[in-house]
Amino acid sequence: MIPPDLRGRRKRDPFWVAVSVAFNGMQRVRGLRAPVIPYVEPVDRTRDLVVLEVRREAEDVVSLRLGAPDRGVLPGWQPGCHLDVFLPSGRRRQYSLCGDPSDRRTYRIAVRRLPDGAGGSVEMHGLAKGATVTVQGPRNAFPFLARDRYLFIAGGIGITPILPMVAAAERLGADWRLIYTGRTRASLPFLDELPSGRVLIRTDDEHGVPDGADLVEGVADGTAVYCCGPAPMIDGVRASVGEGATLHYERFAPAPIVDGRPFEVELRRSGRTLAVPADRSALDVIRDELPAVAYSCRQGFCGTCRTAVLAGEADRRSPGDPDGGSMLICVSRATGGRITLDL
């Protein structure tokens, strides 16, 4: 064996050097080329699904169980995944999968009806058994990570991504507990599916509205805190959780704009220039003039509202909005006084 040099590197064996040179020479003589890697067709996760069941789960909450028209196997998913649902009206909405990941024949989602919302929840509540909807996914913006200790905090319909996480933590044998908050017990879906003993139900009418310190009191170092619910609850938990815990959260409403600056947005095709105040998004202002503008999550991850930028620079406020010739108008703003969009 050839001894290493002073830095621990072994000298090249003359025999293998000669073999390498001969082989490379043969490649040149024969005109051999590196193998061509075949083009891999991207997976299309857009499909039509049938509503197999509609079930009332709580006040103003229904669950919908979806399956393939041929009852075939569906793509797998993990806790934290959601579906993009394309409604007959053209609206696109995201709903967390809240069923059992081992069930490869159906997906379950749940929707709270918001009469004063943008219309998506009302339309979802109008779907009946046998209806067909187009979905995309599943995809995960709220991944569940294996840990030894968890604190789950769910507010109302925020239980939907948390429910399969609780089941996963139970299977892992982890130390976990769940705090489930809401207005009343009647408004909380899936109470009958939660394991007993580790779940604290805390309703506003019985215990008052909790603050972030109440919810994370006594959290031990090394705990993974998973939180989903209304923006004030999430903001309170974020402000109160200690440095020794890791916080993972998902909003179902956009975060308030706290550091925005006013700017103007010129809509080139529409011939209009709109003033965007410091506390509103470009999307909200544009919707006042163009109600049909496409949008969905309003949090900068789904990409539905991506719009071409014709002039000006974008202040990009989401990891899902990389530098380029477009911007997500739900979160990104203008760096200067004006930006021109292809709308």
FENQUI-V761652 format. One line per field, one symbol per residue. psi: psi as a letter, one per 40 degrees, with the letter a starting at -180 (. if undefined). A space follows every 50 residues. Layout:
# FENQUI-V761652
psi=???
This chain:
# FENQUI-V761652
psi=hhiiadeehiihhddddddddddddddddefiiiihhihhhihhfhihih hdihhhdahehiihhiiidefihiiiiiheiiihhhideeihihhihfah deheeiihiihhhgdeaeedddddeehiheihihihaiihegihihidhi hhhhhbeeeddddddddddddefihiihhhiidideehifdeehiidehh hhidddeihiiddddehehiiehhhhhhaiddddddddddhideihhhih ieiiiihefiiiiihhhddefihihhideiiddddddddgdehhicdfef ddedehhhhdiiihghfidegihafiiheddiaidaeiihig.
